[in-house]
Amino acid sequence: MSGRRGRGPLWFCVKFIVFVPALTALWWLLLPWYGQVLLQVTGGVLKFAMGVPIEAGRIVAKDVLNTGTDLAFRVGDRERSLHIALLVTNVPPYAALVLATAGLAFWKRLRILLYGCGILCLGHAAFIVIVFRYQEAFMKASEIPTAVVQFFLTLPFLLWIVFAYWDKLTGPGNGKAPAPPAPPSGEPQ
């Protein structure tokens, strides 16, 4: 562990543990609004691009801090709903990881937050579109949505590693043999 305060793994863990509950509570409070965005985006894709005859849609915010929020579409005489609160709760841990990471400049941290959150949000929309479009098939093979949800649980950590440590993963010392030192000037090679 580094001798400087704020550079060690323990300090990272403390920051992460402080950020996660605060960001998760804030995210859940904002969930009905994010749900409305998902409702509009996914409803448009389902109706106009995939031919699902959606008549209406709504967000049903329920339970403490909106943790039971559902996204529902009315198709014909049926209402199809999907519990989205847990699906979309991978954004706060990602943000907490990025905010707790030491040594990131402000603009790089902001860029990493935007890229990662954008990928997560696109993933949420894609999952909702696929589940609603192929709901009958997924009801017969429940292991597929379960595997996708497990992937969504790990995705924030994968994105954090790639975006926050990309320079270290691809830069000098990434496992390649070091280049031989250049001979002093005047000596034959």
ZAMARGU-4260 file (C-alpha; in steps of 0.2 Angstrom, whole numbers, plus 5000, padded with zeros to 4 digits):
<rodrens>
0) 5000/5000/5000 | 5006/5017/4996 | 5012/5029/5009 | 5001/5043/5003 | 4983/5045/5009
5) 4970/5041/4996 | 4981/5029/4985 | 4979/5012/4994 | 4966/4998/4992 | 4959/5001/5009
10) 4955/5019/5005 | 4947/5014/4988 | 4936/5002/4998 | 4930/5015/5010 | 4926/5027/4996
15) 4917/5013/4987 | 4907/5008/5002 | 4902/5026/5005 | 4897/5030/4987 | 4887/5014/4983
20) 4872/5016/4996 | 4871/5035/4992 | 4871/5033/4973 | 4859/5018/4974 | 4847/5027/4984
25) 4848/5042/4973 | 4846/5031/4957 | 4831/5023/4964 | 4823/5039/4968 | 4826/5044/4950
30) 4820/5027/4943 | 4803/5033/4938 | 4810/5046/4926 | 4823/5034/4919 | 4809/5022/4917
35) 4800/5034/4907 | 4815/5036/4895 | 4816/5018/4893 | 4798/5016/4890 | 4798/5029/4876
40) 4814/5022/4868 | 4809/5004/4869 | 4791/5006/4865 | 4796/5015/4849 | 4808/5002/4844
45) 4796/4988/4848 | 4781/4996/4839 | 4789/5004/4824 | 4804/4993/4821 | 4799/4976/4827
50) 4780/4977/4823 | 4774/4974/4841 | 4756/4981/4842 | 4759/4991/4857 | 4744/5002/4862
55) 4750/5010/4878 | 4764/5010/4891 | 4767/5015/4908 | 4779/5015/4923 | 4773/5008/4939
60) 4783/5014/4953 | 4781/5005/4969 | 4789/4999/4985 | 4802/5009/4996 | 4813/5020/4985
65) 4804/5013/4970 | 4813/4997/4971 | 4798/4987/4964 | 4797/4998/4948 | 4789/4989/4933
70) 4789/4994/4915 | 4772/4989/4907 | 4765/4989/4889 | 4748/4985/4884 | 4747/4974/4869
75) 4729/4970/4863 | 4719/4965/4878 | 4735/4960/4889 | 4747/4970/4899 | 4765/4964/4898
80) 4776/4970/4912 | 4794/4968/4917 | 4802/4972/4934 | 4816/4985/4929 | 4822/4991/4946
85) 4835/4977/4949 | 4839/4976/4930 | 4844/4994/4930 | 4853/4995/4947 | 4870/4991/4939
90) 4873/5010/4936 | 4876/5015/4954 | 4890/5002/4957 | 4898/5007/4941 | 4898/5026/4946
95) 4904/5022/4963 | 4919/5012/4956 | 4924/5026/4945 | 4922/5039/4958 | 4932/5029/4971
100) 4946/5026/4959 | 4961/5036/4963 | 4972/5045/4950 | 4959/5049/4937 | 4959/5067/4931
105) 4942/5076/4931 | 4939/5075/4912 | 4945/5057/4911 | 4933/5052/4925 | 4919/5061/4917
110) 4922/5053/4901 | 4923/5035/4909 | 4907/5039/4918 | 4898/5044/4902 | 4905/5030/4891
115) 4901/5016/4904 | 4884/5023/4909 | 4879/5025/4891 | 4884/5007/4887 | 4874/5001/4903
120) 4859/5011/4897 | 4860/5004/4879 | 4861/4987/4887 | 4845/4990/4897 | 4835/4996/4882
125) 4841/4981/4872 | 4837/4969/4885 | 4819/4976/4887 | 4816/4976/4868 | 4822/4958/4866
130) 4812/4952/4881 | 4796/4960/4876 | 4798/4955/4858 | 4802/4937/4862 | 4793/4935/4878
135) 4785/4918/4874 | 4801/4910/4869 | 4810/4916/4885 | 4796/4909/4896 | 4800/4892/4889
140) 4819/4894/4892 | 4821/4904/4908 | 4840/4901/4909 | 4843/4913/4895 | 4836/4929/4904
145) 4844/4923/4920 | 4861/4922/4911 | 4859/4939/4904 | 4854/4946/4921 | 4870/4938/4928
150) 4880/4947/4914 | 4872/4963/4918 | 4878/4961/4936 | 4896/4959/4931 | 4896/4972/4917
155) 4899/4987/4928 | 4915/4979/4935 | 4921/4974/4917 | 4918/4992/4911 | 4926/4999/4925
160) 4942/4989/4923 | 4943/4992/4904 | 4939/5011/4905 | 4948/5016/4921 | 4964/5005/4918
165) 4965/5004/4899 | 4981/5014/4899 | 4989/5001/4911 | 4982/4986/4901 | 4989/4992/4885
170) 5003/5003/4890 | 5021/4998/4894 | 5023/4984/4906 | 5008/4975/4899 | 5017/4958/4898
175) 5027/4961/4882 | 5046/4960/4883 | 5054/4977/4885 | 5063/4984/4870 | 5082/4982/4871
180) 5091/4998/4876 | 5098/5009/4862 | 5117/5007/4860 | 5126/5023/4865 | 5130/5034/4850
185) 5145/5030/4840 | 5145/5012/4844 | 5140/4999/4830 | 5124/4990/4831
</rodrens>
